[in-house]
Structures are given as structure tokens and as C-alpha cells.
Amino acid sequence: MATSPARKVASFQQGVVSRLNRSAEFGYVSDRQGEHVYIFVFGRALPRREAARLAEGSRVKFRVSGEGRVDELVLA
């Protein structure tokens, strides 16, 4: 049986939550340099229970998919 090549896993970047839309359950995170902004979705990038702990300006670590969306987000 053939095996597929290992998927490259992006390392965590550091950044801050730049905007939150709690009613629509998504937000935006900016990288540490402030050059890029990425979208994240509650329940997908982080558990909904963790979303309650986020505020604009919260320091976070995150991984970005090849599509420019945050795959994983954790409080720093």
C-alpha cells in the first residue's frame, strides 16, 4: 500500500486578536508584525468555551491553513 507524503504542519505564529464578532462567532487575528490579518471561527480554530476568554488585544498563538484561515488558535 502506498503512503502519502507527510503533510507539512505550520508552526505557531504569535499575534493579537484585532477584532471580534461574538454574535457571528468569528474574529480576526493580526500577526506580530501587524502585516497580515487572518480570520478565525469559534468552534473551528478554538473551542467555543475558550472564545469567551478572548478580547480585542488578547495575545495569541495561531496556525494558518494554506487558505489563509486560522486552523488553531490558543491564548498566549
N, CA, C and O atoms as a GROMACS GRO file, in nm:
protein
  304
    1MET      N    1   0.085  -0.118   0.000
    1MET     CA    2   0.000   0.000   0.000
    1MET      C    3   0.089   0.124   0.000
    1MET      O    4   0.181   0.133   0.081
    2ALA      N    5   0.063   0.217  -0.088
    2ALA     CA    6   0.143   0.339  -0.097
    2ALA      C    7   0.105   0.436   0.015
    2ALA      O    8  -0.010   0.444   0.057
    3THR      N    9   0.204   0.506   0.061
    3THR     CA   10   0.178   0.607   0.165
    3THR      C   11   0.192   0.744   0.103
    3THR      O   12   0.274   0.765   0.014
    4SER      N   13   0.113   0.837   0.152
    4SER     CA   14   0.122   0.973   0.102
    4SER      C   15   0.230   1.047   0.179
    4SER      O   16   0.258   1.013   0.294
    5PRO      N   17   0.289   1.148   0.118
    5PRO     CA   18   0.391   1.225   0.190
    5PRO      C   19   0.330   1.292   0.312
    5PRO      O   20   0.212   1.328   0.312
    6ALA      N   21   0.411   1.310   0.414
    6ALA     CA   22   0.363   1.375   0.538
    6ALA      C   23   0.320   1.518   0.508
    6ALA      O   24   0.386   1.591   0.434
    7ARG      N   25   0.208   1.555   0.566
    7ARG     CA   26   0.158   1.691   0.549
    7ARG      C   27   0.244   1.786   0.630
    7ARG      O   28   0.270   1.762   0.748
    8LYS      N   29   0.288   1.893   0.569
    8LYS     CA   30   0.370   1.990   0.639
    8LYS      C   31   0.281   2.067   0.737
    8LYS      O   32   0.179   2.124   0.699
    9VAL      N   33   0.322   2.068   0.862
    9VAL     CA   34   0.245   2.136   0.965
    9VAL      C   35   0.310   2.271   0.993
    9VAL      O   36   0.428   2.277   1.027
   10ALA      N   37   0.235   2.376   0.978
   10ALA     CA   38   0.287   2.510   1.003
   10ALA      C   39   0.311   2.529   1.152
   10ALA      O   40   0.235   2.480   1.235
   11SER      N   41   0.416   2.601   1.183
   11SER     CA   42   0.444   2.630   1.323
   11SER      C   43   0.354   2.744   1.370
   11SER      O   44   0.295   2.817   1.290
   12PHE      N   45   0.345   2.757   1.500
   12PHE     CA   46   0.262   2.864   1.556
   12PHE      C   47   0.326   3.000   1.533
   12PHE      O   48   0.447   3.017   1.548
   13GLN      N   49   0.243   3.096   1.496
   13GLN     CA   50   0.283   3.236   1.488
   13GLN      C   51   0.230   3.305   1.613
   13GLN      O   52   0.139   3.254   1.679
   14GLN      N   53   0.286   3.418   1.646
   14GLN     CA   54   0.235   3.497   1.757
   14GLN      C   55   0.164   3.620   1.701
   14GLN      O   56   0.202   3.673   1.597
   15GLY      N   57   0.061   3.663   1.772
   15GLY     CA   58  -0.013   3.780   1.727
   15GLY      C   59  -0.112   3.826   1.832
   15GLY      O   60  -0.105   3.787   1.948
   16VAL      N   61  -0.206   3.909   1.788
   16VAL     CA   62  -0.309   3.962   1.876
   16VAL      C   63  -0.444   3.954   1.807
   16VAL      O   64  -0.453   3.959   1.685
   17VAL      N   65  -0.549   3.942   1.888
   17VAL     CA   66  -0.686   3.948   1.835
   17VAL      C   67  -0.713   4.093   1.798
   17VAL      O   68  -0.708   4.182   1.884
   18SER      N   69  -0.742   4.117   1.672
   18SER     CA   70  -0.763   4.255   1.628
   18SER      C   71  -0.911   4.294   1.625
   18SER      O   72  -0.945   4.411   1.643
   19ARG      N   73  -1.000   4.195   1.603
   19ARG     CA   74  -1.144   4.222   1.604
   19ARG      C   75  -1.219   4.095   1.640
   19ARG      O   76  -1.174   3.984   1.609
   20LEU      N   77  -1.332   4.112   1.707
   20LEU     CA   78  -1.420   4.000   1.741
   20LEU      C   79  -1.562   4.033   1.701
   20LEU      O   80  -1.608   4.147   1.717
   21ASN      N   81  -1.633   3.934   1.650
   21ASN     CA   82  -1.775   3.946   1.623
   21ASN      C   83  -1.840   3.828   1.694
   21ASN      O   84  -1.864   3.723   1.634
   22ARG      N   85  -1.869   3.846   1.821
   22ARG     CA   86  -1.920   3.735   1.904
   22ARG      C   87  -2.054   3.682   1.853
   22ARG      O   88  -2.077   3.561   1.857
   23SER      N   89  -2.142   3.769   1.805
   23SER     CA   90  -2.273   3.722   1.761
   23SER      C   91  -2.262   3.633   1.638
   23SER      O   92  -2.343   3.541   1.621
   24ALA      N   93  -2.165   3.656   1.552
   24ALA     CA   94  -2.146   3.574   1.433
   24ALA      C   95  -2.040   3.465   1.455
   24ALA      O   96  -2.014   3.385   1.366
   25GLU      N   97  -1.979   3.462   1.574
   25GLU     CA   98  -1.881   3.362   1.616
   25GLU      C   99  -1.757   3.356   1.529
   25GLU      O  100  -1.714   3.248   1.488
   26PHE      N  101  -1.699   3.472   1.499
   26PHE     CA  102  -1.570   3.475   1.431
   26PHE      C  103  -1.494   3.599   1.475
   26PHE      O  104  -1.548   3.688   1.540
   27GLY      N  105  -1.368   3.602   1.437
   27GLY     CA  106  -1.284   3.717   1.470
   27GLY      C  107  -1.165   3.722   1.377
   27GLY      O  108  -1.151   3.640   1.287
   28TYR      N  109  -1.079   3.819   1.401
   28TYR     CA  110  -0.959   3.837   1.321
   28TYR      C  111  -0.839   3.845   1.412
   28TYR      O  112  -0.846   3.900   1.522
   29VAL      N  113  -0.729   3.790   1.365
   29VAL     CA  114  -0.604   3.795   1.439
   29VAL      C  115  -0.497   3.856   1.347
   29VAL      O  116  -0.491   3.823   1.229
   30SER      N  117  -0.415   3.944   1.403
   30SER     CA  118  -0.305   4.006   1.329
   30SER      C  119  -0.175   3.940   1.373
   30SER      O  120  -0.158   3.907   1.490
   31ASP      N  121  -0.083   3.922   1.277
   31ASP     CA  122   0.046   3.867   1.314
   31ASP      C  123   0.125   3.968   1.396
   31ASP      O  124   0.087   4.085   1.406
   32ARG      N  125   0.235   3.923   1.454
   32ARG     CA  126   0.312   4.007   1.546
   32ARG      C  127   0.361   4.136   1.479
   32ARG      O  128   0.368   4.240   1.544
   33GLN      N  129   0.394   4.129   1.351
   33GLN     CA  130   0.443   4.247   1.280
   33GLN      C  131   0.330   4.340   1.236
   33GLN      O  132   0.356   4.453   1.195
   34GLY      N  133   0.207   4.292   1.244
   34GLY     CA  134   0.094   4.373   1.200
   34GLY      C  135   0.081   4.380   1.049
   34GLY      O  136   0.010   4.466   0.996
   35GLU      N  137   0.148   4.289   0.979
   35GLU     CA  138   0.147   4.290   0.832
   35GLU      C  139   0.030   4.210   0.773
   35GLU      O  140  -0.018   4.242   0.665
   36HIS      N  141  -0.015   4.107   0.845
   36HIS     CA  142  -0.120   4.019   0.792
   36HIS      C  143  -0.231   4.003   0.895
   36HIS      O  144  -0.207   4.000   1.016
   37VAL      N  145  -0.353   3.992   0.844
   37VAL     CA  146  -0.471   3.969   0.927
   37VAL      C  147  -0.540   3.844   0.875
   37VAL      O  148  -0.561   3.828   0.755
   38TYR      N  149  -0.576   3.755   0.968
   38TYR     CA  150  -0.639   3.629   0.933
   38TYR      C  151  -0.771   3.614   1.007
   38TYR      O  152  -0.787   3.667   1.117
   39ILE      N  153  -0.865   3.542   0.946
   39ILE     CA  154  -0.995   3.518   1.009
   39ILE      C  155  -0.992   3.385   1.085
   39ILE      O  156  -0.926   3.290   1.044
   40PHE      N  157  -1.064   3.380   1.197
   40PHE     CA  158  -1.081   3.254   1.269
   40PHE      C  159  -1.227   3.240   1.308
   40PHE      O  160  -1.299   3.339   1.323
   41VAL      N  161  -1.269   3.114   1.326
   41VAL     CA  162  -1.408   3.082   1.356
   41VAL      C  163  -1.414   3.010   1.490
   41VAL      O  164  -1.339   2.915   1.514
   42PHE      N  165  -1.504   3.057   1.577
   42PHE     CA  166  -1.525   2.989   1.705
   42PHE      C  167  -1.571   2.847   1.675
   42PHE      O  168  -1.649   2.825   1.582
   43GLY      N  169  -1.525   2.751   1.753
   43GLY     CA  170  -1.565   2.612   1.734
   43GLY      C  171  -1.482   2.541   1.629
   43GLY      O  172  -1.485   2.418   1.622
   44ARG      N  173  -1.410   2.613   1.548
   44ARG     CA  174  -1.322   2.551   1.448
   44ARG      C  175  -1.176   2.576   1.486
   44ARG      O  176  -1.100   2.480   1.499
   45ALA      N  177  -1.137   2.700   1.502
   45ALA     CA  178  -0.998   2.733   1.537
   45ALA      C  179  -0.973   2.721   1.687
   45ALA      O  180  -0.860   2.698   1.730
   46LEU      N  181  -1.078   2.736   1.765
   46LEU     CA  182  -1.068   2.722   1.910
   46LEU      C  183  -1.203   2.680   1.964
   46LEU      O  184  -1.306   2.712   1.905
   47PRO      N  185  -1.204   2.609   2.077
   47PRO     CA  186  -1.332   2.568   2.135
   47PRO      C  187  -1.418   2.690   2.173
   47PRO      O  188  -1.364   2.792   2.214
   48ARG      N  189  -1.547   2.678   2.159
   48ARG     CA  190  -1.638   2.790   2.191
   48ARG      C  191  -1.620   2.836   2.335
   48ARG      O  192  -1.630   2.956   2.363
   49ARG      N  193  -1.594   2.743   2.427
   49ARG     CA  194  -1.576   2.782   2.567
   49ARG      C  195  -1.453   2.871   2.585
   49ARG      O  196  -1.450   2.955   2.676
   50GLU      N  197  -1.352   2.855   2.501
   50GLU     CA  198  -1.232   2.938   2.507
   50GLU      C  199  -1.258   3.077   2.448
   50GLU      O  200  -1.193   3.174   2.486
   51ALA      N  201  -1.352   3.086   2.356
   51ALA     CA  202  -1.382   3.214   2.291
   51ALA      C  203  -1.427   3.319   2.391
   51ALA      O  204  -1.404   3.438   2.371
   52ALA      N  205  -1.491   3.276   2.498
   52ALA     CA  206  -1.538   3.370   2.600
   52ALA      C  207  -1.422   3.440   2.669
   52ALA      O  208  -1.439   3.548   2.725
   53ARG      N  209  -1.303   3.380   2.666
   53ARG     CA  210  -1.186   3.439   2.731
   53ARG      C  211  -1.113   3.538   2.641
   53ARG      O  212  -1.023   3.609   2.688
   54LEU      N  213  -1.149   3.545   2.514
   54LEU     CA  214  -1.082   3.634   2.420
   54LEU      C  215  -1.137   3.776   2.429
   54LEU      O  216  -1.255   3.798   2.457
   55ALA      N  217  -1.049   3.871   2.406
   55ALA     CA  218  -1.087   4.012   2.395
   55ALA      C  219  -1.000   4.073   2.287
   55ALA      O  220  -0.892   4.022   2.258
   56GLU      N  221  -1.045   4.181   2.229
   56GLU     CA  222  -0.960   4.250   2.134
   56GLU      C  223  -0.833   4.292   2.207
   56GLU      O  224  -0.838   4.348   2.316
   57GLY      N  225  -0.719   4.263   2.145
   57GLY     CA  226  -0.590   4.291   2.207
   57GLY      C  227  -0.530   4.172   2.278
   57GLY      O  228  -0.414   4.178   2.320
   58SER      N  229  -0.606   4.062   2.294
   58SER     CA  230  -0.552   3.941   2.358
   58SER      C  231  -0.435   3.888   2.277
   58SER      O  232  -0.442   3.880   2.154
   59ARG      N  233  -0.328   3.851   2.346
   59ARG     CA  234  -0.214   3.789   2.280
   59ARG      C  235  -0.246   3.642   2.257
   59ARG      O  236  -0.294   3.573   2.347
   60VAL      N  237  -0.218   3.594   2.136
   60VAL     CA  238  -0.249   3.457   2.098
   60VAL      C  239  -0.135   3.396   2.018
   60VAL      O  240  -0.046   3.466   1.968
   61LYS      N  241  -0.140   3.263   2.006
   61LYS     CA  242  -0.056   3.188   1.914
   61LYS      C  243  -0.153   3.121   1.818
   61LYS      O  244  -0.262   3.079   1.858
   62PHE      N  245  -0.114   3.110   1.690
   62PHE     CA  246  -0.207   3.055   1.592
   62PHE      C  247  -0.133   2.990   1.476
   62PHE      O  248  -0.016   3.019   1.449
   63ARG      N  249  -0.205   2.899   1.408
   63ARG     CA  250  -0.156   2.834   1.286
   63ARG      C  251  -0.251   2.870   1.174
   63ARG      O  252  -0.373   2.873   1.192
   64VAL      N  253  -0.195   2.895   1.058
   64VAL     CA  254  -0.274   2.936   0.942
   64VAL      C  255  -0.274   2.825   0.838
   64VAL      O  256  -0.170   2.766   0.811
   65SER      N  257  -0.390   2.798   0.779
   65SER     CA  258  -0.400   2.700   0.672
   65SER      C  259  -0.348   2.760   0.543
   65SER      O  260  -0.318   2.879   0.535
   66GLY      N  261  -0.337   2.676   0.442
   66GLY     CA  262  -0.295   2.723   0.312
   66GLY      C  263  -0.396   2.817   0.248
   66GLY      O  264  -0.365   2.885   0.151
   67GLU      N  265  -0.516   2.820   0.304
   67GLU     CA  266  -0.622   2.906   0.251
   67GLU      C  267  -0.628   3.041   0.322
   67GLU      O  268  -0.718   3.121   0.296
   68GLY      N  269  -0.534   3.066   0.412
   68GLY     CA  270  -0.530   3.194   0.481
   68GLY      C  271  -0.623   3.206   0.600
   68GLY      O  272  -0.646   3.316   0.651
   69ARG      N  273  -0.678   3.093   0.645
   69ARG     CA  274  -0.764   3.092   0.764
   69ARG      C  275  -0.688   3.030   0.880
   69ARG      O  276  -0.599   2.948   0.862
   70VAL      N  277  -0.725   3.071   1.000
   70VAL     CA  278  -0.662   3.016   1.119
   70VAL      C  279  -0.721   2.878   1.147
   70VAL      O  280  -0.842   2.862   1.162
   71ASP      N  281  -0.632   2.778   1.154
   71ASP     CA  282  -0.673   2.641   1.184
   71ASP      C  283  -0.677   2.616   1.334
   71ASP      O  284  -0.761   2.541   1.384
   72GLU      N  285  -0.587   2.679   1.406
   72GLU     CA  286  -0.576   2.657   1.550
   72GLU      C  287  -0.533   2.787   1.616
   72GLU      O  288  -0.444   2.856   1.567
   73LEU      N  289  -0.598   2.820   1.728
   73LEU     CA  290  -0.570   2.945   1.800
   73LEU      C  291  -0.572   2.915   1.949
   73LEU      O  292  -0.664   2.851   1.999
   74VAL      N  293  -0.470   2.963   2.020
   74VAL     CA  294  -0.461   2.944   2.165
   74VAL      C  295  -0.417   3.076   2.228
   74VAL      O  296  -0.343   3.154   2.170
   75LEU      N  297  -0.466   3.098   2.350
   75LEU     CA  298  -0.422   3.216   2.424
   75LEU      C  299  -0.275   3.202   2.458
   75LEU      O  300  -0.230   3.095   2.500
   76ALA      N  301  -0.200   3.309   2.442
   76ALA     CA  302  -0.055   3.306   2.470
   76ALA      C  303  -0.028   3.333   2.616
   76ALA      O  304   0.087   3.335   2.659
   0.00000   0.00000   0.00000
